[in-house]
């Protein structure tokens, strides 16, 4: 059996264990409580601020290169670019005389050299004013002093159809294809002359259908509604609600095949109408941002430390006056508005959090109403509700602004 000493020792050991467990429990409770106090509480703070109606005129200029600038009253614009084309076929109504048959005749080649010369088919000869003819057969011109002679007649045909090929006797005197003749004769030197002893005749003309300016204009009038429909549909897809659209700048280009004045053997022609369109657009978000900045600048000038109520938009109404006339051109848009909105004292959310953090609820409320100008009342909700003080962390405080109209309505 245990002795009295052993029993006493065992009792002391048991008491120490119990004390240690109790101490650990208390420490754990304090740690958990501290963590809960630090991280769990949250607060919703509703701040009531009186607002006033304020209006100011706006005159804004937008270009493709400008940016939002309150000092110069500018804002950005986007340039939209659209290209399209349509084609159509229509009848040609013009008529003109054109060559229908080439003039023909005979030229005489004379060989003044000591070697026979072969003159290939297609040799080109011409008049002094540049009218050209081609030989239609191959011919051999014997050398000078030959018993049968050193000349030979060769048939030629004008290289253009019509009466332009009809030339008088003795007018064809030049040989254009001497190099070709040399190549056909093993590159030997040749000494030839040519002349037409009789006129070159039989070049004829006739009527042909051509494309006229009225043909092109009528086809353009037919195609224009098609390109306009495409342009309008494209622009409707890219200009959104609230955007401000400038005046579209359109450039049209017409291409006809055959072209103006040219002959069309089929009696018809094809026309392509191309459209290049550019238009400046001020996006709704950019307009609202610029209007808000201009509005706030005017409001703060009229009433110090006042600005547009948070989360509210400026109400814009188009106007025109001596100081601002709306204009839309290829390179810029001038926008004229009257901007109206509710202004209130500027109150920083972070300042509110910093003033209230770690304070008892009533003290935090009193601190806020006395330290921040423009606040008419404060409502605080703590979660959980039994915590009597504000959270220890400022980010656990949510600030909500409640704007109520004031009795006075200052206007610029």
C-alpha positions in Angstrom: 0.0 0.0 0.0 1.2 3.6 -0.8 2.7 5.4 2.1 1.4 8.8 3.3 4.4 10.5 1.6 3.5 8.9 -1.7 -0.1 9.9 -1.4 0.8 13.5 -0.7 3.2 13.6 -3.6 0.5 12.2 -5.9 -2.0 14.8 -4.7 0.5 17.7 -5.4 1.1 16.4 -8.9 -2.6 16.2 -9.6 -3.1 19.7 -8.4 -0.3 21.0 -10.6 -1.9 19.3 -13.7 -5.3 20.9 -12.9 -3.7 24.3 -12.5 -1.8 24.0 -15.8 -4.9 23.0 -17.6 -6.8 25.9 -16.1 -4.1 28.3 -17.1 -4.0 27.0 -20.6 -7.8 27.3 -20.9 -7.7 30.9 -19.8 -4.9 31.8 -22.2 -6.7 30.0 -25.1 -9.9 31.9 -24.2 -8.1 35.2 -24.1 -6.4 34.5 -27.5 -9.7 33.4 -29.1 -11.5 36.4 -27.7 -8.8 38.8 -28.9 -8.9 37.2 -32.4 -12.7 37.5 -32.5 -12.5 41.1 -31.3 -9.9 42.0 -33.9 -11.3 40.2 -36.9 -15.0 39.5 -36.4 -16.7 42.8 -35.7 -17.8 44.9 -38.7 -19.7 48.1 -39.0 -22.0 49.8 -41.5 -21.9 53.5 -41.3 -24.6 55.6 -43.1 -23.6 59.2 -43.5 -26.3 61.7 -44.4 -25.1 64.6 -46.5 -27.3 67.5 -47.8 -27.0 68.1 -51.5 -27.8 71.1 -53.7 -28.7 71.4 -57.4 -26.1 73.0 -59.6 -26.0 73.8 -63.3 -23.2 75.0 -65.6 -22.8 75.5 -69.3 -20.3 73.2 -71.1 -18.4 73.8 -74.4 -16.3 70.8 -75.3 -14.2 70.1 -78.4 -13.4 66.6 -79.5 -10.8 65.5 -82.1 -9.1 62.2 -83.0 -6.0 63.5 -81.2 -7.4 65.3 -78.2 -7.6 64.0 -74.6 -9.7 64.9 -71.6 -8.4 68.2 -70.5 -10.4 70.5 -68.2 -8.1 73.4 -68.8 -8.6 73.4 -72.6 -12.1 71.9 -72.4 -11.3 68.9 -74.7 -12.2 65.2 -74.7 -11.2 62.3 -77.0 -13.0 61.1 -80.1 -12.7 57.9 -82.0 -12.4 57.8 -85.8 -14.5 55.1 -87.4 -13.5 54.0 -90.9 -15.6 52.0 -93.3 -14.9 50.8 -96.9 -17.2 49.0 -99.2 -18.0 48.7 -102.9 -20.8 47.4 -105.1 -20.9 46.6 -108.8 -23.5 46.6 -111.5 -23.9 46.2 -115.3 -25.8 48.5 -117.6 -26.3 49.3 -121.3 -23.9 51.8 -123.1 -25.6 54.4 -125.2 -22.7 56.2 -126.9 -21.5 55.8 -130.5 -18.5 56.8 -132.5 -16.7 56.0 -135.8 -14.0 53.4 -135.4 -11.7 51.6 -137.8 -13.2 48.3 -139.0 -10.6 47.2 -141.6 -6.9 48.0 -142.0 -5.5 49.7 -145.1 -3.4 47.5 -147.4 -1.1 48.0 -150.4 2.4 47.2 -151.7 5.9 48.5 -151.0 9.0 48.0 -153.0 12.2 46.9 -151.2 15.5 47.7 -153.0 18.8 45.8 -152.1 21.8 48.0 -152.6 24.2 45.4 -151.2 26.2 42.5 -152.7 24.4 39.7 -150.9 20.7 38.6 -151.2 18.6 39.7 -148.2 15.7 37.8 -146.7 12.8 40.1 -145.5 10.8 38.1 -142.9 7.0 38.4 -142.4 6.1 41.1 -140.0 8.8 43.5 -141.0 7.7 47.0 -139.9 8.0 50.0 -142.3 6.6 53.5 -141.7 5.9 57.0 -143.0 7.8 60.0 -141.9 4.9 60.9 -139.5 5.0 57.6 -137.8 2.2 55.5 -139.4 3.3 51.9 -139.3 2.8 49.0 -141.6 3.8 45.3 -141.4 4.7 43.0 -144.3 2.3 40.0 -144.6 4.6 37.7 -146.6 8.3 36.6 -146.5 10.4 38.0 -149.4 13.9 37.5 -150.8 15.6 40.6 -152.4 18.5 39.6 -154.7 21.8 41.4 -154.7 22.6 44.5 -156.6 23.4 43.7 -160.3 21.3 40.6 -160.4 19.9 39.6 -163.8 16.3 39.7 -162.5 16.9 42.8 -160.5 17.5 43.9 -157.0 13.9 45.0 -156.1 10.9 43.1 -154.9 7.2 44.1 -154.2 5.8 43.1 -150.8 2.3 43.3 -149.4 1.8 45.4 -146.3 -1.0 46.1 -143.9 -1.6 49.1 -141.6 -1.2 48.3 -137.9 -4.3 50.3 -137.1 -7.7 49.8 -138.4 -9.6 52.6 -140.2 -8.8 55.4 -142.6 -5.7 56.5 -140.6 -3.9 53.8 -142.5 -4.7 55.3 -145.9 -1.5 57.1 -147.1 -0.4 58.6 -150.4 2.2 57.1 -152.8 5.8 57.7 -151.8 5.0 58.3 -148.1 6.5 55.0 -146.7 10.2 55.4 -146.7 11.5 54.1 -143.4 12.4 50.5 -142.3 11.8 50.1 -138.5 12.8 46.4 -138.4 16.4 46.6 -139.7 17.7 44.7 -136.6 15.2 41.9 -137.2 16.2 41.7 -140.8 19.9 41.5 -139.8 19.1 38.6 -137.4 17.2 36.8 -140.1 20.3 37.1 -142.3 22.9 35.8 -139.9 23.6 39.3 -138.6 25.1 40.5 -141.8 25.0 44.2 -142.7 22.2 45.1 -145.1 21.7 48.0 -147.4 17.9 48.3 -148.1 15.5 51.0 -149.1 11.7 51.0 -149.2 8.9 53.0 -150.9 5.3 52.6 -151.8 4.8 53.4 -155.5 1.0 53.5 -155.1 -1.2 54.8 -152.3 -2.1 52.5 -149.5 -5.9 52.2 -149.4 -9.0 50.4 -148.3 -8.8 51.4 -144.6 -12.5 51.5 -143.5 -14.5 52.8 -140.5 -17.9 52.0 -138.9 -20.1 52.8 -135.9 -19.3 51.3 -132.5 -21.0 51.5 -129.1 -19.2 53.5 -126.4 -19.7 54.4 -122.7 -20.9 57.9 -122.1 -20.9 60.1 -119.0 -24.7 59.8 -118.6 -24.3 56.0 -118.7 -21.9 56.1 -115.8 -24.0 58.7 -113.9 -27.2 56.6 -114.2 -25.4 53.4 -113.0 -23.9 55.4 -110.1 -27.4 56.5 -109.1 -28.6 52.9 -109.1 -25.6 51.7 -107.0 -25.6 54.5 -104.4 -28.6 53.3 -102.3 -26.8 50.0 -101.9 -23.6 51.5 -100.5 -25.5 53.9 -98.3 -27.5 51.0 -96.9 -24.3 49.2 -96.0 -22.8 52.3 -94.5 -25.8 53.0 -92.3 -26.1 49.4 -91.1 -22.3 49.4 -90.3 -22.5 52.7 -88.4 -25.6 51.6 -86.5 -23.7 48.6 -85.1 -20.7 50.7 -84.0 -22.4 53.8 -82.6 -23.9 53.0 -79.1 -26.5 54.6 -77.0 -25.3 57.9 -75.6 -22.5 58.3 -78.1 -22.2 61.5 -80.0 -21.7 61.0 -83.7 -20.1 63.6 -86.0 -21.0 64.2 -89.6 -19.9 61.3 -91.8 -17.4 62.2 -94.5 -18.0 60.1 -97.6 -15.7 59.8 -100.6 -17.0 57.9 -103.6 -15.0 56.5 -106.5 -16.4 55.2 -109.8 -14.5 52.7 -112.1 -16.1 51.6 -115.4 -15.1 48.7 -117.6 -14.8 49.6 -120.5 -14.0 53.1 -119.3 -15.6 56.4 -120.4 -15.5 56.9 -124.2 -14.2 53.4 -124.9 -15.8 50.9 -127.2 -17.9 48.0 -125.8 -18.3 45.2 -128.3 -21.2 43.7 -126.2 -23.0 47.0 -125.9 -22.8 46.9 -122.0 -20.4 48.0 -119.3 -19.6 47.1 -115.7 -19.3 49.8 -113.0 -17.9 49.6 -109.5 -18.9 52.2 -107.0 -16.5 52.3 -104.0 -17.2 54.2 -100.8 -14.7 55.4 -98.2 -16.4 56.8 -95.1 -14.9 58.3 -91.9 -16.9 59.6 -88.9 -15.8 60.9 -85.5 -17.6 59.5 -82.5 -17.5 60.6 -78.9 -18.2 57.6 -76.7 -20.8 58.0 -74.0 -18.3 57.0 -71.2 -15.7 59.6 -72.4 -18.5 62.3 -72.6 -19.7 61.6 -69.1 -16.2 61.5 -67.7 -15.3 64.9 -69.3 -18.7 66.4 -68.3 -18.2 65.3 -64.7 -14.7 66.8 -64.6 -15.8 70.1 -66.1 -18.9 70.1 -63.8 -16.8 69.5 -60.7 -14.3 72.2 -61.6 -17.2 74.7 -62.0 -18.9 73.5 -58.8 -15.7 73.9 -56.7 -15.1 77.3 -58.2 -18.7 78.4 -57.2 -18.7 76.6 -53.8 -15.5 75.5 -52.2 -15.0 71.8 -51.5 -18.3 70.9 -53.2 -18.5 68.3 -56.0 -20.9 65.9 -57.8 -22.6 63.5 -55.4 -20.7 60.1 -55.6 -22.2 57.4 -57.9 -24.3 60.0 -59.7 -24.1 61.1 -63.3 -24.3 64.6 -64.7 -27.5 65.4 -66.5 -26.7 66.8 -70.0 -29.0 68.9 -72.1 -27.9 70.0 -75.6 -27.9 73.8 -76.0 -26.8 76.5 -78.5 -25.7 80.0 -77.6 -23.5 82.9 -78.7 -20.6 81.4 -76.8 -21.1 77.8 -78.0 -22.5 76.6 -81.4 -22.5 72.9 -82.1 -20.3 72.1 -85.1 -19.4 68.8 -86.7 -16.6 68.6 -89.3 -14.3 66.0 -90.7 -11.7 66.7 -88.0 -13.6 67.9 -84.9 -16.8 68.0 -83.0 -17.9 71.0 -80.8 -20.4 69.9 -78.1 -22.6 72.4 -76.3 -24.5 71.3 -73.1 -26.1 72.6 -69.9 -24.8 70.2 -67.2 -27.0 69.7 -64.1 -26.4 67.6 -61.1 -26.5 67.3 -57.3 -23.4 68.6 -55.5 -22.5 68.0 -51.9 -19.5 68.5 -49.6 -16.6 66.2 -50.5 -16.2 63.6 -47.7 -13.5 61.0 -47.8 -14.6 57.5 -47.0 -11.1 56.7 -45.7 -11.2 59.7 -43.4 -14.5 58.5 -42.0 -13.0 55.1 -41.3 -9.9 56.5 -39.7 -11.9 58.8 -37.4 -14.2 56.0 -36.2 -11.9 53.0 -35.9 -11.4 51.5 -32.3 -13.8 54.0 -30.7 -16.9 53.3 -28.7 -20.0 53.7 -31.0 -21.3 56.9 -29.4 -17.9 58.5 -29.3 -17.3 57.5 -33.0 -20.6 59.1 -34.0 -19.9 62.3 -32.1 -16.4 62.5 -33.5 -17.7 62.2 -37.1 -20.4 64.8 -36.9 -18.1 67.3 -35.2 -15.0 66.8 -37.2 -16.2 66.4 -40.8 -18.0 69.4 -42.3 -21.1 68.7 -44.4 -22.4 65.7 -42.5 -25.8 66.2 -41.1 -26.3 62.9 -39.4 -24.7 59.5 -38.9 -26.2 56.0 -38.4 -24.0 53.1 -37.2 -24.8 49.4 -37.2 -22.4 47.0 -35.5 -22.3 43.3 -36.3 -22.5 41.4 -33.9 -24.8 43.8 -32.2 -23.5 43.2 -28.7 -20.1 44.8 -29.5 -20.1 48.2 -27.9 -17.2 49.7 -30.0 -16.1 50.1 -33.6 -13.9 47.5 -35.3 -10.2 47.6 -34.7 -9.5 47.4 -38.5 -10.7 50.3 -40.7 -11.3 48.0 -43.6 -14.1 46.3 -41.5 -16.0 49.6 -41.7 -18.3 50.0 -44.7 -19.3 53.6 -45.4 -22.6 54.4 -47.2 -23.6 57.9 -48.3 -27.2 59.1 -48.1 -27.7 62.3 -50.0 -30.8 64.4 -49.2 -31.7 67.7 -50.9 -31.0 70.8 -49.0 -33.3 73.7 -48.7 -31.1 76.1 -50.7 -30.3 75.7 -54.4 -27.3 77.7 -55.5 -26.7 78.0 -59.2 -23.7 79.3 -61.1 
